[in-house]
Amino acid sequence: MPDLPSRNATTLDSATARFKDKFRRSGELCAEGSRFVPGGYSRHSLTFGPHAIFVDHGQGARLYTVEGHELLDFHNNFSCSVLGHNHPRIRDALLEYVPKGFSFGNPMPHEHRLAQILCERVEACERVIFSCSASESCLSAVRIARANTGKNRIAKFEGGYHGLGDEFMLSLHPFTALFPGPAHRPVPVPNTAGIPSHVRDSVVILPQNDLESCARILHDHAADTACLIMELMTSAGGAIVLDREFVRGIRELTRKLGIVMIIDETVTLRSHYHGLQGEYGVVPDLVVMGKTIGGGLPIGAVGGRAQYFEMGETGQVYHSGTHHGHPLATIAGAACMEVLDEATCARMNRQGDRIRKELSEWAAARNYPFHCYGIGSHLGYEFTDRPGRVYRSCRDMLAYSDEEHMQTFAFEMANRGIFPMYRGLVALSEPMTDADIDTFISTARDIVEEILA
Ligand SMILES: Cc1ncc(COP(=O)(O)O)c(C=O)c1O
């Protein structure tokens, strides 16, 4: 039996101490690995408080850490592993291919299958081109938009994450200390060192769920804005859901102003058989996809109407990379998407709804400042400043979240055998049973009570 704290005992210090003790070998690996890889791993987002948790292997809905602990995986590689780990359909498809070799300077037909699946499911897609990450595909989508409009600037939302590109690393988290301007007219702020100062001039930042302000800003910049890139529900920026009416308004505005609308479905494609845009009933000009569509292997894709992949006003848009359309990723992706059929998406979404409803109603009945939100099989949880607070934007989240409680909750979940994302996000996987969902809900309730007691 794990050494559970008694009621009232869960504080950030006590949770952190238990975490360091339980995942001691991971801490050592971080320190040892730092001699060669700064920080011990190449992905900053893997940091989970004091250090990342190193994994030995995964099976179904569970991870097995280097310490030998079993964790029920509610992280799923930032939502990517929608079928959990080592799914037999994906594994068998890969093993069948592997004896043929790994990569060639020649195309193979596998990418056609995955592209066909995406074109059949996502209304906006007549053609699809692949890369190795959604970061690359976001860059490609912007280049396609620029080529097709002859304009330069991009517009993005405060709180929107679209990968590593310089322009996308602006205003992901608008820390108030950086004076990001008033909420109705945000000012671009870099979220990393190393962004050239001129990049700020090529990006227009928009406020979430405020159509009037977006209209004003987009009208002001329409003459030089090539595209607007957006998520319907943010992920890295917290599970902020955009209103249906707001998104329809953005669709109309971009059409009227000659701005290419790009919906980034890297995370949200899993939330509906036709992508979250299918549920919203909105058809963008271009779509970026990633994560899920590679079945756990590295991939990114841009889809859209055929005209976008022909000659743009400024010439042909170059698109190439050593591993683009890689057979292993496209084989795994096609197998994954075949399993993720309409019924599976719906079942996983119902499980997500259960967590949101049961935890939020339970907290509201007790007047606890805790809330679960989001859409489909991807959700967010927050300790807020007061009961009943509903976030409408990433700014709200930063202003009203109780960061200490958020951290305490995440560490303590890991201490008790459940692995959520560090920043208040949860992603379900296909092998999860209703009993796994029960475990998540009851463990979360225990910890919330102990933190707030
Ligand atoms: C919405 C969104 N777009 C793009 C990306 C970048 O994807 P990748 O890590 O594959 O480059 C991410 C990654 O989390 C994402 O959440």
The ligand as a MOL file (V3000), in Angstrom:
LIG
                    3D

  0  0  0     0  0            999 V3000
M  V30 BEGIN CTAB
M  V30 COUNTS 16 16 0 0 0
M  V30 BEGIN ATOM
M  V30 1 C -2.1290 23.0190 -31.0860 0
M  V30 2 C -0.7010 22.6130 -31.3310 0
M  V30 3 N -0.1220 22.9340 -32.4920 0
M  V30 4 C 1.1330 22.5740 -32.7770 0
M  V30 5 C 1.8850 21.8560 -31.8880 0
M  V30 6 C 3.2920 21.4520 -32.2130 0
M  V30 7 O 3.3280 20.0800 -32.4090 0
M  V30 8 P 4.7130 19.2760 -32.4660 0
M  V30 9 O 5.1120 19.1160 -31.0320 0
M  V30 10 O 4.3620 18.0010 -33.1590 0
M  V30 11 O 5.6690 20.1020 -33.2230 0
M  V30 12 C 1.3260 21.4710 -30.6640 0
M  V30 13 C 2.0880 20.6880 -29.6870 0
M  V30 14 O 1.7130 20.4510 -28.5820 0
M  V30 15 C -0.0010 21.8710 -30.3700 0
M  V30 16 O -0.5800 21.5720 -29.1930 0
M  V30 END ATOM
M  V30 BEGIN BOND
M  V30 1 1 1 2
M  V30 2 1 2 3
M  V30 3 2 2 15
M  V30 4 2 3 4
M  V30 5 1 4 5
M  V30 6 1 5 6
M  V30 7 2 5 12
M  V30 8 1 6 7
M  V30 9 1 7 8
M  V30 10 2 8 9
M  V30 11 1 8 10
M  V30 12 1 8 11
M  V30 13 1 12 13
M  V30 14 1 12 15
M  V30 15 2 13 14
M  V30 16 1 15 16
M  V30 END BOND
M  V30 END CTAB
M  END
